[in-house]
Amino acid sequence: MNSLEQMRSIFDEGSTGMVLIGMPGIEKRIARFPQFYSRIGFVHEFRPLDATEMQNLLERRWTPVGV
């Protein structure tokens, strides 16, 4: 969790926000680090895409790097 402490330090020194994307339940694990957890504005859990949604995303929205 040293990486979380480093991220907290970067956040405190700068004027930008951060978006953290991780595994389900990570907010409970981060809660054990009060200096970091106190800076979290909100948590939103995204549901997984089903096969049709994933196909649609890849066909219409995704662009390969360099294209």
RODREN-872293 format. One record per residue (C-alpha): residue number from 1; residue in one letter; x, y, z. Coordinates in pm, 1 decimal. Layout:
RODREN-872293
R     k   r          X          Y          Z
R   NUM   A          X          Y          Z
...
END
This chain:
RODREN-872293
R     k   r          X          Y          Z
R     1   M        0.0        0.0        0.0
R     2   N      300.5      230.0      -29.5
R     3   S      167.8      317.7     -374.1
R     4   L     -151.3      456.0     -215.4
R     5   E       55.5      674.9       13.9
R     6   Q      248.9      802.0     -288.6
R     7   M      -77.6      879.8     -469.0
R     8   R     -205.5     1065.5     -161.5
R     9   S      111.4     1273.1     -157.5
R    10   I       79.4     1357.8     -528.2
R    11   F     -287.4     1452.6     -478.6
R    12   D     -204.2     1675.5     -180.4
R    13   E       71.7     1859.6     -369.3
R    14   G     -125.9     1918.0     -688.1
R    15   S     -444.5     2087.7     -797.8
R    16   T     -594.7     1797.4     -989.1
R    17   G     -826.5     1515.3     -895.2
R    18   M     -780.5     1143.3     -940.5
R    19   V    -1008.1      869.5    -1064.2
R    20   L     -927.1      527.0     -926.0
R    21   I    -1063.1      222.1    -1101.8
R    22   G    -1019.6     -109.3     -929.6
R    23   M    -1171.9     -430.4     -818.5
R    24   P    -1504.7     -456.8     -636.5
R    25   G    -1475.9     -394.5     -264.2
R    26   I    -1152.4     -199.1     -286.8
R    27   E    -1309.9       89.9      -93.5
R    28   K    -1329.7     -136.3      212.2
R    29   R     -960.4     -218.0      183.0
R    30   I     -869.7      148.1      131.6
R    31   A    -1076.4      239.5      440.2
R    32   R     -794.4       92.6      650.1
R    33   F     -579.8      388.6      538.9
R    34   P     -759.9      691.0      688.1
R    35   Q     -519.7      951.1      544.9
R    36   F     -600.2      828.1      194.7
R    37   Y     -963.7      731.9      248.1
R    38   S    -1055.6     1075.0      383.1
R    39   R     -980.2     1223.0       40.8
R    40   I    -1224.4      999.1     -150.7
R    41   G    -1526.4     1198.8     -265.8
R    42   F    -1749.1      909.2     -370.7
R    43   V    -1743.2      549.8     -488.6
R    44   H    -1939.3      421.2     -785.9
R    45   E    -1959.9       53.8     -871.4
R    46   F    -2000.3      -22.6    -1241.3
R    47   R    -2176.1     -337.8    -1351.4
R    48   P    -2002.3     -566.5    -1602.0
R    49   L    -2098.7     -532.8    -1968.1
R    50   D    -2285.6     -823.5    -2120.9
R    51   A    -2168.5     -975.8    -2450.5
R    52   T    -2397.2     -758.7    -2666.3
R    53   E    -2286.3     -437.8    -2495.8
R    54   M    -1920.2     -535.4    -2528.0
R    55   Q    -1963.4     -614.0    -2899.3
R    56   N    -2136.0     -278.0    -2954.1
R    57   L    -1860.7      -93.9    -2768.9
R    58   L    -1585.3     -259.8    -2968.8
R    59   E    -1756.4     -213.0    -3304.8
R    60   R    -1866.9      148.2    -3264.1
R    61   R    -1669.0      321.4    -2994.2
R    62   W    -1326.0      168.0    -2966.3
R    63   T    -1044.8      300.8    -3183.8
R    64   P     -707.7      122.1    -3186.7
R    65   V     -404.0      326.7    -3084.4
R    66   G     -256.7      518.0    -3378.7
R    67   V     -572.6      506.1    -3593.1
END
